[in-house]
Amino acid sequence: MDSSSTRRQATRAKLYEAAVTLIAEQGFSATTVDEIAERAGVAKGTVYYNFKSKTELFEELLRHGVSLLTSSLRTAAEETAGRGGSRIDAIDAMIRAGLVFIDRYPAFTQLYVAELWRTNRAWNSTLLVVRQEAVAVVEGVLRAGVAEGELSEDIDVQLTAAALVGMVLVAALDWQAFQSGRSLDDVHAALSRLLHGRVGGR
């Protein structure tokens, strides 16, 4: 990767961080490009050099954030498989990876969950696509578990995958907002027990 490409990626990362923090604090409509540029420490023209509009910036922010989450879930599953772990072990590892991601990027997670419930946004189609990318990783592990006889054939793979992702998102946000004294290990242990009791049983 050449130096100009590296610089552009670094600039975009600063803009993503500034945008997600501001929009989480005050909402999309109330956040201006000037504020994003100021928070990122760049000129306003730099924002428009990288993105055509604030809406495009937000769409790319969603893509960027969910791609990081998807990558962490996939890595957790692959590393578990590499150690000879079961499919349930892989899902458990993905739960922890999801919690680690949310703990690292709380503002993005709050924004992402809030946008999932809105229906009048220009980026709804983008949101649906990136959501499915993350859920598909979990679906793949569940399908493999069913195919190999580790999981019950009665499992509704699509709903179960969505429920697992939703469980992690909601539990983590509740943890951060109302139970911040708990450690990540505590939260993971609670969700792990739920996983083994509800999904791991045949």
Buried (B, 14 or more C-beta within 10 A) or exposed (E): EEEEEEEBEEBBEBBBBBBBBBBBEEEBEEBEBEBBBBBBEBEBEBBBEBBEEBEBBBBBBBBBBBEBBBBBBBBBBEEBBEEEBBBBBBBBBBBBBBBBBBBEBBBBBBBBBBBBEEEEBEBEEBBEEBBBBBBBBBBBBBBBBBEEEBBEEEBEBBEBBBBBBEBBBEBBBEBBEEEEEBEBEEBBEEBBEBBEEEBBEE
